[in-house]
Amino acid sequence: MPGDDIESSGGRVKRNSNTNNDTSRGYASSSAYLIEDAETQWTSWLVPMFVVANVAVFIVVMYVNNCPKHRHTRHVGKCVARFLGRFSFEPLRENPLFGPSSSTLKNLGALEWTKVVLNHQGWRLVTCIWLHAGVIHLLANMLSLVFIGIRLEQQFGFVRVGILYLLSGFGGSVLSVLFVRNSISVGASGALFGLLGAMLSELITNWTIYSSKAAALLTLLVIIAINLAIGILPHVDNFAHIGGFLTGFLLGFVLLPRPQFGWSEHWNLPAGTRSKSEYKPYQYVLWFVSVVLLIVG
């Protein structure tokens, strides 16, 4: 994300030590983008809370799963890490990700077409976001969430990032249930791809404030391409990835536009002097089109 060299001090952004004509007028310059001194740098707490919530849910799922108690009903091998007692994992032949059984995930809210469409259990569109198939699945998603989410929350605050995360996860679940009918789906991947999509739309809508446009765009596109390529692997729900990404991409145009460079100076202009508009015309257009697509979609 942009702004890696911008430090937070007392809720405000410090100036970069390398000043130029722009910084002498009250702006800080970084290698990635320009940001006004008056803009708040938020403290990230919601993303860490999401991580804690996901880990806590996984612990509860493993407690309910209780592999040793139900091992005699299965004929696929012994529980893994039996020293953990009821928290031990299902045999690797059943779940190679070191996690619970598919039946436990179904009972606790995994996304399944028949349950949602035929049994009208729409709540599964939300609960599946908080479930994970195993320790490996959980670690991969939580590391990605920390890497992507904390920087976004520092830049845009917990309200916008929270909306992005939850609605992107829901959007991923909706697309998944429309196309995946023969298996269950769990995980926060749709929400994570929503954050990636929002990063891309944030780059586009705030294009004029980036100083290293091509580098920032290329880096982000490579990250997105790698993550989408992982979705080609067996047992990975790429429909949730795509649905979350598209939802986050559109929401980014709505929630993450920045005022154009120099707009804050309008407070210091003499009375009667015409000031810049807060946003550029193309930002308003992108905002309107995205709202329409989100409503229609």
C-alpha positions in Angstrom: 0.0 0.0 0.0 1.1 3.6 -0.5 2.6 5.6 2.3 5.0 3.1 3.7 7.3 5.9 4.8 4.7 8.0 6.5 4.8 7.8 10.3 2.0 8.4 12.7 2.5 10.9 15.6 -0.4 11.9 17.9 -3.0 10.9 15.3 -1.5 13.1 12.6 1.0 12.5 9.8 4.6 13.6 10.2 6.3 15.5 7.4 8.9 13.6 5.4 12.4 15.0 6.2 13.0 15.5 2.4 11.0 18.7 1.9 10.3 20.4 -1.4 8.2 23.3 -2.6 5.0 21.3 -2.0 5.9 20.4 1.6 6.7 24.1 2.4 3.0 24.8 1.6 1.9 22.2 4.1 2.2 18.8 2.4 4.2 15.7 3.0 5.6 13.7 0.1 6.3 10.0 0.0 7.7 7.7 -2.7 4.2 6.3 -3.4 1.8 9.2 -3.0 1.3 12.7 -1.6 -0.8 13.1 1.5 -1.8 16.3 3.4 -0.4 16.9 6.8 -3.9 17.4 8.3 -5.0 13.9 7.3 -5.4 11.5 10.3 -3.6 8.2 10.4 -5.8 5.8 12.2 -4.8 3.2 14.8 -5.7 -0.2 13.6 -7.8 -2.2 16.0 -10.6 -3.7 14.0 -8.5 -5.9 11.8 -6.7 -7.5 14.8 -10.1 -8.0 16.3 -11.2 -9.8 13.2 -8.1 -12.1 13.5 -8.9 -12.8 17.1 -12.6 -13.6 16.3 -11.6 -16.0 13.5 -9.1 -17.8 15.7 -11.7 -18.0 18.5 -14.3 -19.4 16.2 -11.8 -22.1 15.0 -11.1 -23.1 18.5 -14.9 -23.5 19.2 -15.3 -25.5 16.0 -12.5 -27.9 17.0 -14.1 -28.2 20.5 -17.4 -29.1 18.9 -15.8 -31.5 16.4 -14.2 -33.6 19.1 -12.4 -36.1 16.8 -11.6 -38.8 19.5 -15.3 -39.1 20.4 -16.5 -39.7 16.9 -13.4 -41.6 15.6 -15.1 -44.9 15.9 -17.9 -43.8 13.5 -15.3 -43.1 10.8 -13.0 -45.6 9.0 -10.4 -43.2 7.5 -7.6 -43.4 10.1 -6.7 -42.0 13.5 -7.0 -38.5 14.7 -4.0 -36.2 14.2 -2.2 -34.7 17.2 -4.1 -36.8 19.7 -2.3 -35.2 22.6 -4.7 -32.2 22.0 -7.6 -34.3 23.2 -10.9 -33.2 21.8 -9.1 -30.5 19.9 -7.2 -33.0 17.8 -7.6 -32.9 14.0 -9.4 -35.2 11.7 -7.4 -37.9 9.9 -5.4 -36.4 7.0 -7.3 -38.5 4.5 -10.4 -36.7 5.4 -9.0 -33.2 6.0 -5.4 -32.6 4.9 -5.6 -29.0 6.3 -5.5 -30.1 9.9 -9.0 -29.2 10.9 -12.5 -30.5 11.6 -14.7 -32.8 9.6 -17.0 -31.5 6.8 -20.0 -32.6 8.8 -19.0 -30.4 11.7 -18.5 -27.4 9.3 -21.9 -28.1 7.8 -23.6 -28.1 11.2 -21.9 -24.9 12.3 -22.8 -22.8 9.2 -20.7 -23.7 6.1 -22.0 -22.5 2.8 -23.9 -25.2 1.0 -26.2 -24.7 -2.0 -28.9 -27.0 -0.9 -29.1 -25.5 2.6 -29.2 -21.9 1.3 -31.5 -22.3 -1.7 -33.7 -25.2 -0.8 -33.8 -24.9 3.0 -33.7 -21.0 2.9 -30.8 -20.8 5.4 -29.6 -17.5 4.2 -27.6 -16.9 7.4 -25.0 -19.3 6.0 -23.9 -16.5 3.6 -22.5 -14.7 6.6 -21.5 -17.5 9.0 -19.3 -19.3 6.4 -17.0 -16.2 6.4 -15.9 -17.0 10.0 -15.3 -20.7 9.5 -12.0 -22.3 8.3 -11.3 -25.8 7.1 -8.1 -26.2 9.1 -5.0 -24.6 10.7 -3.3 -24.1 7.3 -6.3 -22.4 5.9 -6.7 -20.2 8.9 -3.0 -19.2 9.1 -2.9 -18.3 5.4 -6.0 -16.1 5.6 -5.1 -14.4 8.8 -1.6 -13.6 7.6 -3.1 -12.1 4.5 -5.6 -10.2 6.5 -2.9 -8.6 8.7 -0.7 -7.8 5.7 -3.5 -6.2 3.7 -6.1 -5.0 6.3 -3.9 -3.2 8.9 -2.5 -0.8 6.3 -6.0 -0.1 4.8 -7.4 0.6 8.3 -4.5 2.9 9.2 -5.3 4.9 6.0 -9.1 4.9 5.9 -10.3 4.0 9.4 -12.2 1.1 10.9 -15.7 2.0 9.6 -14.8 1.9 5.9 -12.6 -1.2 6.3 -15.2 -3.0 8.3 -17.8 -2.3 5.7 -15.5 -3.5 3.0 -14.6 -6.7 4.7 -18.1 -7.7 5.7 -19.8 -6.8 2.4 -17.1 -8.3 0.3 -17.3 -11.5 2.2 -21.1 -11.5 1.7 -20.6 -10.8 -2.0 -18.2 -13.7 -2.3 -20.7 -16.0 -0.6 -23.5 -15.0 -3.0 -21.4 -15.7 -6.1 -20.2 -19.0 -4.6 -23.6 -20.3 -3.8 -24.8 -19.5 -7.3 -22.1 -21.6 -9.0 -20.9 -24.2 -6.5 -23.5 -26.9 -5.8 -21.6 -30.0 -5.1 -19.4 -29.0 -2.1 -19.3 -26.8 0.9 -17.4 -23.5 1.2 -15.9 -21.8 4.2 -13.3 -19.1 4.8 -12.6 -15.4 4.8 -11.0 -15.5 1.3 -13.9 -13.6 -0.3 -13.5 -10.8 2.3 -9.7 -10.7 1.7 -10.2 -10.5 -2.0 -12.6 -7.6 -1.4 -9.8 -5.7 0.4 -7.5 -6.4 -2.6 -10.2 -5.2 -5.0 -10.6 -2.1 -2.9 -6.9 -1.4 -3.0 -7.0 -1.5 -6.8 -10.0 0.9 -7.1 -8.4 3.1 -4.5 -5.3 3.3 -6.7 -7.5 4.1 -9.7 -9.8 6.7 -8.1 -6.8 8.5 -6.4 -4.6 8.1 -9.4 -3.4 11.8 -9.4 -1.9 11.7 -5.9 0.4 8.8 -6.6 3.9 9.6 -7.6 4.9 6.1 -8.6 1.8 5.1 -10.5 3.1 2.4 -12.8 5.1 0.7 -10.0 2.1 0.7 -7.6 -0.3 -0.6 -10.2 2.1 -3.3 -11.4 2.8 -4.5 -7.9 -0.9 -4.7 -7.0 -1.9 -6.5 -10.2 0.8 -9.1 -9.6 -0.4 -9.8 -6.1 -4.0 -10.1 -7.4 -3.0 -12.4 -10.3 -1.1 -14.7 -7.9 -4.0 -15.0 -5.5 -6.5 -15.6 -8.3 -4.2 -18.3 -9.8 -4.2 -20.1 -6.4 -8.0 -20.4 -6.9 -7.4 -22.8 -9.8 -6.1 -25.4 -7.4 -8.5 -28.2 -6.4 -10.8 -27.6 -3.5 -10.3 -23.8 -3.6 -13.5 -21.8 -4.2 -12.5 -19.2 -6.8 -16.1 -18.0 -7.2 -15.9 -16.7 -3.6 -12.6 -15.0 -4.5 -14.1 -13.4 -7.7 -17.3 -12.3 -6.0 -15.5 -10.8 -3.1 -13.0 -9.0 -5.4 -15.7 -7.5 -7.5 -17.7 -6.3 -4.5 -14.6 -4.8 -2.9 -13.5 -3.2 -6.2 -16.8 -1.4 -6.6 -17.0 -0.4 -2.9 -13.5 1.1 -3.1 -14.7 3.7 -5.6 -17.6 4.6 -3.1 -15.7 4.5 0.2 -12.0 5.3 -0.5 -11.8 8.4 -2.7 -9.4 11.0 -1.4 -9.8 14.8 -1.8 -7.7 16.1 -4.7 -4.3 17.5 -3.9 -4.4 21.0 -2.5 -8.1 21.0 -1.6 -7.5 21.7 2.1 -5.9 25.0 1.3 -9.4 26.4 0.5 -9.8 27.3 4.2 -6.9 29.7 3.9 -8.0 31.5 0.8 -9.3 35.0 0.9 -13.0 35.5 1.0 -14.6 35.3 -2.4 -11.8 33.4 -4.0 -12.9 30.4 -5.9 -11.5 27.1 -4.5 -10.9 23.7 -6.0 -13.7 21.1 -5.8 -13.1 18.5 -3.1 -13.0 15.7 -5.7 -12.2 15.5 -9.3 -15.0 15.0 -11.9 -13.9 11.4 -12.7 -14.1 10.5 -9.0 -17.7 11.5 -9.0 -18.4 9.5 -12.1 -16.7 6.4 -10.7 -18.6 6.8 -7.5 -22.0 7.0 -9.3 -21.4 4.1 -11.6 -20.2 1.9 -8.7 -23.2 2.7 -6.6 -25.5 1.8 -9.6 -23.7 -1.5 -10.2 -23.8 -2.4 -6.5 -27.5 -1.7 -6.4 -28.3 -3.6 -9.6 -26.0 -6.4 -8.8 
